[in-house]
Amino acid sequence: MTSAAVRVHSNERTTGRPRAGGMWLRGLCRDCNSLAGENYDAAYGDFAARLAAYFSARTRLLLPAAEPAPPVSVAPGRVVRSVLIGMFATTPHLRTMFPDLAHDLQHRRPHITMPDGATLRMALYPSRSTRLASMAYGLRILTRRQHYHIFSEIYFRPLAWALSPNEDRLDADELGESAVSSWPVVDQWLKYGDDVTALDLRYLCHRRIPIVDHPLREGRDEWVETFQNDTAAFLEGNIPS
């Protein structure tokens, strides 16, 4: 996958020279970007590649009924740090909402606790459609009551990640079920330091990992979506087949 900078000059839209690497944006300072690139992003790439290889060997993106997760290895602490640093890039408000988390990530604390009020969830995502987005809120008002409230999200094959409010802080009777309630919580992965480079994913996820599409694509006309026009960031694209 490639990406290119967009340029608008004299009311004409052009793109620059394509670059390898897919979706990207400038959302971090040089030090923090280097921190992720030098210490964590390779672990994420390895995890994604192992998942892709596992499912490419199968005819369909399905798990055996008895298996909650694919039998692949992962460096849990490194992977979630890569994800969260990326979310801080797309969602600058996180730096003021969760300053302790930002500090712990920046200073490479070996054991980090997810702050009260937030939880990180993961799912399998086979679609070639991609989306990186900051704070948004969706409410399903037709067919059934459901909500989708996220601080930041990443949908990039083969994984989806959602940083969302803790469910116990939301009124389920009024809002309905969360669209990510079936996704396993991976907050505890932050407890693992950089020295843990390989654990079986089945050991980490006792709850079955669902295969998802973006919730707002299912019954698109049934949702009302809101976001802050001046601060929300949405990047969408497609991975070529």
C-alpha positions in Angstrom: 0.0 0.0 0.0 1.2 3.5 -0.8 0.2 7.0 0.3 0.8 10.5 -1.1 0.5 14.0 0.3 -2.5 16.0 -1.0 -1.8 19.5 -2.4 -4.5 22.1 -3.4 -3.2 25.0 -5.5 -5.3 27.4 -7.5 -8.4 25.3 -6.6 -6.8 22.2 -8.2 -6.2 19.1 -6.1 -3.0 17.1 -6.9 -1.0 14.4 -5.1 2.7 14.2 -4.6 5.0 11.3 -5.2 3.6 8.0 -3.8 5.3 6.6 -0.8 5.3 3.1 0.6 3.8 2.6 4.0 0.0 3.1 3.7 -1.9 5.6 5.8 0.1 8.1 7.7 -0.1 11.6 9.2 2.1 14.0 11.1 0.7 13.8 14.6 3.7 13.2 16.9 6.9 15.1 17.6 10.1 13.6 16.2 11.1 12.1 19.6 7.8 10.3 20.2 7.6 9.1 16.6 11.1 7.7 16.9 10.2 6.1 20.2 7.4 4.1 18.6 9.4 3.3 15.5 12.5 2.1 17.2 10.9 0.1 20.0 7.3 -0.9 19.2 6.1 -0.7 15.6 8.1 -3.7 14.5 6.4 -5.9 17.1 3.1 -4.7 15.8 4.1 -5.4 12.2 5.2 -8.9 13.2 2.0 -9.6 15.1 -0.1 -8.5 12.1 2.0 -10.5 9.7 1.6 -13.7 11.8 -2.2 -13.2 11.9 -2.3 -12.6 8.1 -0.2 -15.7 7.5 -2.4 -17.8 9.7 -5.6 -16.8 8.0 -4.2 -16.9 4.5 -3.6 -20.6 5.1 -7.3 -21.1 5.7 -10.1 -20.9 3.2 -12.1 -18.5 5.4 -11.4 -16.0 8.2 -12.8 -18.3 10.9 -11.6 -19.9 14.1 -12.2 -23.4 15.3 -15.2 -23.4 17.7 -13.0 -24.4 20.6 -10.3 -21.7 20.0 -10.9 -18.2 21.4 -7.9 -16.8 19.5 -5.5 -17.8 16.7 -2.3 -19.7 17.8 0.1 -17.0 17.0 2.8 -15.3 19.2 2.7 -11.7 20.2 4.8 -9.2 22.2 1.7 -7.8 24.1 3.3 -4.8 25.8 5.1 -3.7 22.7 2.0 -4.1 20.5 -0.4 -2.1 22.7 2.2 0.6 23.2 2.5 0.9 19.4 -1.3 1.1 19.1 -1.7 3.7 21.9 1.1 6.0 20.7 -0.6 5.9 17.2 -3.9 6.9 18.9 -2.2 9.8 20.6 -1.1 11.0 17.1 -4.7 10.9 15.7 -6.4 12.1 18.9 -4.4 15.0 20.5 -7.1 15.4 23.2 -5.9 12.2 24.8 -2.8 14.0 26.0 -5.0 16.3 28.2 -7.5 13.6 29.1 -5.0 11.0 30.2 -1.7 12.8 31.0 -0.3 10.0 33.1 -0.7 7.5 30.3 1.0 9.9 27.9 3.9 10.3 30.5 4.2 6.6 31.1 4.4 5.8 27.3 6.8 8.6 26.7 9.2 7.4 29.4 8.9 3.7 28.5 7.5 2.6 31.9 7.8 -1.2 32.0 4.4 -1.7 33.6 1.6 0.7 32.8 -2.0 0.9 34.1 -4.8 1.9 31.8 -6.4 5.1 33.3 -9.8 5.1 34.9 -12.4 5.9 32.3 -10.8 4.2 29.3 -10.4 0.7 28.0 -8.7 -0.7 24.9 -10.4 -3.4 22.9 -9.2 -5.5 19.9 -11.0 -7.5 17.1 -10.1 -9.3 13.9 -10.8 -7.1 10.8 -10.6 -8.7 7.4 -11.9 -5.8 5.3 -9.6 -3.9 2.9 -11.3 -0.7 3.8 -9.2 1.2 6.4 -10.1 3.9 8.9 -8.1 5.9 11.5 -10.3 8.2 13.5 -10.4 10.3 16.7 -13.3 11.0 19.0 -16.7 10.2 17.6 -20.0 9.0 18.9 -22.7 7.0 17.2 -26.2 6.1 18.3 -28.3 3.5 16.6 -31.9 4.7 16.6 -33.6 2.2 14.2 -34.1 -1.6 14.5 -32.4 -1.7 17.9 -30.8 0.5 20.5 -27.0 0.5 20.3 -24.2 3.0 20.7 -20.6 3.4 19.5 -18.6 5.8 21.7 -14.8 5.9 21.1 -11.9 8.1 22.0 -9.8 6.8 19.1 -10.0 3.9 16.6 -7.8 2.0 14.2 -9.3 -0.3 11.5 -6.4 -1.7 9.4 -6.5 -5.2 8.2 -6.1 -7.7 9.9 -6.9 -5.9 13.2 -9.3 -3.3 14.6 -8.7 -1.4 17.9 -11.0 0.8 19.8 -10.1 3.0 22.8 -13.5 3.6 24.5 -15.0 4.7 27.8 -15.4 2.0 30.5 -18.8 0.4 30.1 -19.7 0.9 33.8 -19.6 4.6 33.2 -22.3 4.5 30.6 -26.1 4.2 30.9 -26.8 0.9 29.1 -30.6 1.2 29.6 -30.7 4.5 27.9 -28.0 4.0 25.2 -28.3 0.3 24.6 -25.4 -2.1 24.1 -22.0 -0.9 23.1 -21.1 -1.9 19.5 -17.7 -3.1 20.9 -18.9 -5.0 23.9 -18.1 -8.3 22.4 -14.5 -7.3 21.7 -12.0 -8.6 24.3 -10.3 -6.0 26.6 -6.5 -5.9 26.2 -5.7 -3.3 29.0 -3.7 -5.9 30.8 -1.2 -6.1 27.9 0.3 -2.9 29.2 1.5 -4.7 32.3 4.0 -6.6 30.1 7.3 -4.8 29.5 9.6 -4.7 26.5 11.4 -7.8 27.7 8.3 -10.0 27.0 8.7 -10.6 23.2 6.5 -13.7 22.6 3.4 -15.0 24.3 0.7 -17.2 22.8 -2.3 -15.1 21.9 -4.6 -17.9 23.2 -3.0 -17.3 26.7 -3.8 -13.6 26.6 -7.3 -13.8 25.1 -9.6 -16.2 27.0 -12.6 -14.4 25.5 -13.3 -15.2 21.8 -11.9 -12.6 19.4 -14.8 -11.6 17.1 -14.5 -10.9 13.4 -15.9 -7.4 12.7 -16.7 -4.7 10.2 -16.9 -1.1 11.2 -20.1 -0.9 13.3 -21.3 2.2 11.5 -21.2 0.4 8.2 -23.7 -2.1 9.4 -27.2 -0.6 8.9 -25.6 2.7 7.9 -28.9 4.5 7.6 -29.9 3.4 11.2 -27.2 5.4 12.9 -26.8 9.1 14.0 -23.1 10.0 14.2 -21.7 13.1 15.9 -18.2 14.5 16.3 -16.5 17.8 16.9 -16.0 19.5 13.6 -12.9 21.4 14.6 -11.0 18.7 16.3 -12.0 15.3 15.0 -9.7 13.6 12.5 -10.9 10.9 10.0 -8.5 9.1 7.6 -10.1 6.5 5.3 -8.8 4.5 2.4 -8.6 1.0 0.8 -5.9 -1.6 0.7 -5.4 -2.7 -2.9 -6.3 -6.3 -3.6 
